[in-house]
Amino acid sequence: MRRAEELLAAAAAAPGFMPADEGRALYDAARAVAVPGPLLEIGSWMGKSALYLSAAAAETGRVVVTVDHHRGSEEHQPGWEYHQPELVDPATGLLDTLPSFRRTVHPAEDLVLAVVGRSEVLAPVWSTPLALLFLDGSHTEESARRDQDAWVGKLAVGGTLAVHDVFPDPADGGQAPFGVYTRVLASGAFTELPGTGSLRLLRRDR
């Protein structure tokens, strides 16, 4: 329990976009899932959510798998709202969040397996049923649908799907994650669980 609390404190202090209440809700969801399997997230940025997941993994004996190309999403590129010039690798001229990610998750290196690459490249060779799938990658309609199509079917029955940045009102944020959430719920294969803020949680029933 002490290890989990230390990781939760590190997560709260880490750079990133996830509010503390949503991070704790993600941790609670990962800790509560009853089926075996790893916890896998699509989209890691600098590792804040990976630490929340690793706190649950420390308590439940699981592994966290993170999947990110670490080149940033559209909104992180030059000229966009969330661009951070200090994250650009001078050797390539491209955004590179991997060094920052590694610093963030250092306290949980024994719990976190980082896959550096695109989720749609990994998905065809991934066969282990997931206990929890956290979708928080690029928020364009195309990429969000691609992640949904590639990964939701890999969630074990009884497993939990977490979708971040779900905003029903377009004035509050982009609609791609909301589209994923509504499509999954409309499939009839999931039951919605209590969410927090923009974090939506669904249990796979069949």
Buried (B, 14 or more C-beta within 10 A) or exposed (E): EEBBEBBBEBBBEBEBEBEEEBBBBBBBBBBEBEBBBBBBBBBBBBBBBBBBBBBBBBBBEBBBBBBBBBBBBEEBBEEEEEBEEEBBBEEEEEBBBBEBBBEBBEBBEEBBEBBEEBBBEBBEEBEEBBBBBBBBBBBBBEBBBBBBEBBBEBBBEBBBBBBBBBBEEEEEBBBBBBBBBBBBBEEEBBEEBEBBBBBBBBBBEE
